[in-house]
Amino acid sequence: MSGKFWKGHSKYRSSKNPDGKVEIPISDVDFQKGIKEGTFVKPRHKAFAVLLFYSAIRNGEALRVTRENFSTSPEGDIIFDVGERFKKTRYRKTCPKCLDPWNSPKASFCKCCGTDISAVEAIKVKTKTTRTAPLTLPISAAHMDILQDAIRSTGKGEKVFPYHPNTAYNIIHRVWNYPHLFRLSRITWFLSHKQTPIQIKNWTGLSLAAIDYYTGLVDTVEMGKSMGNLR
């Protein structure tokens, strides 16, 4: 039950967190401990973890990158062009009267014209793709040299991480938890270090509405810590 597939598994629910989504970020200390002491079947698997942890990209976005997605700045930092971000799939109801296609799948009435849409079936729709500016990954960050070595040892036009999605999931799950937790960890780290929602949007491609969720997590932690000074 240590791998990806077991009864009741989902994107967030696994043998390590059977109750579902985890909202406690992975700290820098926990990440470095995992890199040093965790079980990795191949050395390059560590580089995959480094890329996810620092860049906050999605698992699937990391699997498609080639050597050409990376370059080096004059200062020696890694410049990472993620490319088009994955489309987000959502369920929505289309109003038969005004044809508004963006009603919630649980909506009883159209938010545009008020028509009863309780009997309308929700369908999958994909939002517009986005493209972010290249990300700067500082070579001075812990274990960034592992990623640099993996990029340099990849042939022209080849994928840096030519893994099946199941393998990619298990690389992270074997040592920490599910891959998407790295994304949460980096975004909350940005917020706790006073990066603005607009800056995080430009880094991740997330909408401002989605970033509000992560802001709430950080605010809750900071509110709790603020009581430490009470006597």
N, C-alpha and C positions, 0 to 999 in steps of 0.2 A: 504493500500500500504506500510505498515511498515514491512511486513515479507519478506520472500525470493521470493515468487512467485508473479509476476505481469508482464503484457505484456512488453516485451523488456528486461526482466531481463537477466543478464549473470553473470559469475563469478565475474566481477568487477562492472557492472552496476546495480544499485539498486535505490530505492526511495530516498536514501540519496545522491547519486551521479549519476544522470541520464545521465551525459555525459560520464560515463565510469570510467576507471582506475584512482585512486587517487595516486599522487606521493608525497604527503606531509606526512611525517612520523608522527605517534602518539608519542608525547613526554612522558617522564616519568610523568610529571605533569598531562597531560591529562589522562593517564592511571590510575593514583592513584585517580584522581577525579572521573573517571568512576566507579572504584571499590567501592568508598565510597558513591557516590550519584546515581549511575545508577540503573536501574530496573533489578532485577534478580528474576526469578520465583522460583528457588531453591537455597539454599546456595552453593551447590556444583558447580553451574554454574560459580561462581566466581573463583573457583579453575581451571576450564577449561580455563578461560581467562588468568589466571596467567601462566599456562603452555605454552600456545601459545605465550604470550608476551615475556617471557624470553627465551624460547627454539628456537623460530623461526621455529618450525616444521609445516608441513602442517596440515590442518584441519583433513583430513582422517587419517594421521599418529597418531594424538592424540586420535582418537576414538578407535583405536585398542589396545592401551596399557593396560596391566594388572598390578596388584600390583607387580608382579615379575619383571617388567621392571625397578623398582626403588630399590635403596639401599641407605645406608647412609655411608658417609665417616667418618674417625676417628674424623674429625673436626665438624661433624654434618651436613655437606652439603648434598644436595640431588644428588645422582648419577643416571642419567637417561640414560638407554640403549634404544635408539629409535628403534633399530632393522633395518631390511632392509628398505631403503628409497624407496618411491614409484617410480615405473617406469614412465618415461616421455613419453607421447604419442605424436608423431609428424607425420605430413604428409610428405611423401617423394615419389620421382619418381625413379623407377628402370630403368636403361638404358637397352634396349633390346640387345644391341651389346656387351658391356663389363660387363653387369650385376652389375654395381655400384648402390647400393640401396640407396645412401644418397644424391641424388640430391634434390634441393629445389622444393617445389610443384609449384612454379612459373617459374622454369627454362625452357628455350627454347632449350638449348643445354646441353649435358652431360659435367660436369666439368672434367671428366676423359678422355674421348676420343673425345668429340666434336660432337657426334651424335645428330641429331635433335630429341628432345624428347617432342616437343611442344604438340603432340597429345597423349602422354602417360598420363594415369590417375594416379593421386597421391593417395596413399593408406596409411592407418594408420600403423605406426610401433612403437614398444616400445623399448626404449633404455635399456641398461644393468643396472640392479639394483646395488646400492652401499650400503655400510654399513659404518657408521661413528663410531668412538670411543665414548664411553659413555660421556655424557655431564655433567659438574658439574654446578649445580644450587645452588648458595650460599644462605644458610638459612638466612643470614643477609639482603638479598634483600627485599624490601618492599612487603608485603603480601605473602611472600613465605610460611609463616606458614599456610596459607589457603590451599595451595596445599599439604603441609605435612599432615594436618589433613584429607584431602580427601583420600590420599594414605593409611594412617593408618586405616581408617574406611572401607576400601575395603577388601572383603574376599579373601582368597587365590584362585588364578586362575581366579578371576573375573575382568572384565573390570572396570577401574577407572571411565570412562565416557561412560556408555552404552547408547549413544544417537543415534538417527537417524541423518544422515547428515543435514537434514533440520533444526532440532532442534539445532544442533551445530552452524549452520550458524546464526540462529536467536539469539542465546545467545550473540554473538558478535555484530551483526548488531543492536540489540535493544539499545545498549549503545554507541558503537563507529561507526563501519562501517563494511565492509566485512572482514572475518578472515585473508585473505592473506595480508592485510595491516599490520598486526602484524609482518609478516615475513619481509616485506620491512622495517618496522621500526627498527627491531633488526639488520638487516644487515647493514643498513645505520648508525646505532649507532656504530656498530663495526668499520666501516670504519672511522667514524669521531673520534674514539678513537684510531686510528692508528693501528688497527689490519690488518695484511696483507691478500691479497686475498687467499693465501694458507691456512692460519689459518681459514678463513671464509669457504673455501671449505671443510676443515676437520670438521667443525661444522655443516654445512648445507647439505653437499653432492652435492651442486651445482657445475657446471663446471666453470672453470675460465672465459670462454666466457660469461656465464650468470652473473657472478659477475661484469664484466665490465659495465653492464647496471647500477647497483647500484652505482658503483664508479663514473659514470657520474653524477648521481643525487647529490651525496655529493660534487663533484667538483664544480658543478654549484652553490650550496649554499655557499660554501666557497669563491668562486670568488665574489659573491655578497657582502658577509660580508666584504671582503677585501677593498671594496670601502668606508667603513664607516670611514676610517682614512683620507680620502681625504678632504682637506679644500680649 
